[in-house]
Amino acid sequence: MKFRIAFCFLLLFPVSFSSSAQRALPPEQRVKWFSDARFGMFIHWGLYSAAEGIWKGERLRNGNNYAEWIRYRNRISKEEYGSLAGRFNWNKINPEEWVLLAKKAGMKYIIITAKHHDGVAIWNSRVSDYNLSRLSHTSRDVLKELAAACKKHGMKLGFYYSHWLDWEHPYGWDHNRELAKNITGKEYNKYWQEKVLPQLRELLTNYGEVAMLWFDMWVNYKSTVVQKEQLEQVIKLVRELQPNCLINSRLGLPAGNPDIDFETMGDNELGAVYQDHPWETSGTIAHSWGYNALENQWKSTSQLLQSLIGNVSLNGGFTLNIGPRADGSVSYEGIRRLDDMGKWLAKNGESVYGCTGLTLRPGQHDWGRITTRMTTGNQQVVYLQVYNWPLDGVLRLTGILSRPEKAELITDAGKQPLHVTQNGPLTHIQLPGKAGDPFVSTIALQYAQPVELDEEVVAESTFGGFALNSENVWDNRVQYQLIKYDGLRPTHLVMDKAGTVTWEFYAPEAGNYTVDLSYHNSSKENMAITIAAADQQLLQQLKPTGKVVVEPHDSYTDEFIDSPAGTFHFSRAGFYQVTLKLDPGAGQRLLFNRIWLSRK
């Protein structure tokens, strides 16, 4: 590769930048469009697209099957890898088709891999001859065409740029250098100054407004060869040339840094908790990011919609990837899913764009998720995103103390009014026999004022009943260890010392409620526990439970059993505290799963 020293003059004095007069916005205003958009397209497209996950008859050598890593995984030389450019069909490549596909899918922005880890710029970079345009012997610049199409169709455009890894530059980093240990910080900085900063200047100068730069260092810079000063050089360059261009956390600095605009989760890592700051998941529509001819792990439309909705319910977004082929075409399976998502958003988009979530426990409703938005006059709309249409015709919502003014099911024919009853923190919506949508049905609840929440009360389950479990405990002063579901054992608390755990429970009506306990007792002796509520106590001696066979001959695990514990009588509808108390003997421990309360 030949770096063009003379080009430094042009890099220092750009002549074609059209957004240099940008007025710098405060950080919260700068990122607002992204927080409102919620849904965008990722495009992984480069030299690797022409290999299609196969090299000389051999599939990718790593189990992750990420086709964009083929040069590194299959140990391909720079020269042979460059020859893949001959497979690109420039008579068919039309970036506007990607933009139209994204627009039809209801996406609000596009991020394209301007330079991936292979070090190959897909634009006609004057910094390095080793770019897609020159390797393909074409005068076309894909990024210019894509930028023009995005501007034409009102689509925000961002660039992915691999700054940490570069398998092409002699002093760029690849993971194999961990063995060779043949690069110094001074040499790596030569790569940084010769390639990273000049190419970023090109991207920020020659393609109009750049909505974001999406970097891809998925670890903290301190564990890499990258220096903080180098990252600060990038930030300074961005803020000077395009002050409103967003920067993601994979630059290598944490999301709390004032120069980081939004957090990017791990690949395909969906949200688990509500977060106040802007964040997103970048996810694949199948498995591989770049085009893989052997791809067979396509995600369903329902799964993709639930990924989007689930993130929005936790104040996040979803950037969904496509990997076009070397002729620019997109797989039929991908187009079908994007079309389905676009149709759903055309009908239900009000429950996604500009929305966030409620600070209730994530995933506490077994029927789906909740999104919300504020409207004029400080009114609020809460959207119930129903993944599982209840068979008994009642949707049970828990945790909103406010009474809705009206409820409507969004259907193809319009909004259908629904009947609602309110009982403390429990809201019941009477449903028609037919769901509002074959993928995800949306119910809009309108409130005259911002809703009042009860974030501690135990949620009501589908068909009724309440699971007081290890994750919705109200008071756990002893701080018993929480063990998440491991594929064999359910989520549970390890109760190995004296103490109590307490739940906030709302009885929807007076009467008798049966109490069942799910647990594992690994000791050889009975263990005494007490379950208390409403001045009543249920004393139990929990028998040892032993093991259960998972698969014949060699796979066993702790058995959790359901055991009847008795009955509570609640004299009125209302809030109650339910407490589990134990004082284990030496060597005893209770693995507690749940208490199940249901109307007798």
Secondary structure, 3 states (H helix, E strand, C coil): CCECHHHHHHHHCCCCCCCCCCCCCCHHHHCHHHHHHCEEEEECCCCHHHHCCEECCEECCCCCCCHHHHHHHCCCCHHHHHHHHHHCCCCCCCHHHHHHHHHHCCCCEEEEEEECCCCCECCCCCCECCEHHHHCCCCCCHHHHHHHHHHHCCCEEEEEECCCECCCCCCCECCCHHHHCCCCHHHHHHHHHHHHHHHHHHHHHCCCCCCEEEECCCCCHHHCCCCHHHHHHHHHHHHHHCCCCEEEHHHCCCCCCCCCCEEECCCCCCCCCCCCCCEEEEEECCCCCCCCCCCCCCCCHHHHHHHHHHHHCCCEEEEEEECCCCCCCCCHHHHHHHHHHHHHHHHHHHHCCCCECCCCCCCCCCCEEEEEEECHHHCEEEEEEECCCCCCCEEEEECECCCCCEEEEEECCEEEEEEEEEECCEEEEECCCCCCCCCCEEEEEEECCCCCECCCECCECCCCCEEEECCCCCECCCCCEEECCCCCCCCEEEECCCEEEEEEEEECCCEEEEEEEEEEECCCCCEEEEEEECCEEEEEEECCCCEEEEECCCEEEECCEEEEEEEEEECCCEEEEEEEEECCCCCCCEEEEEEEEEEC
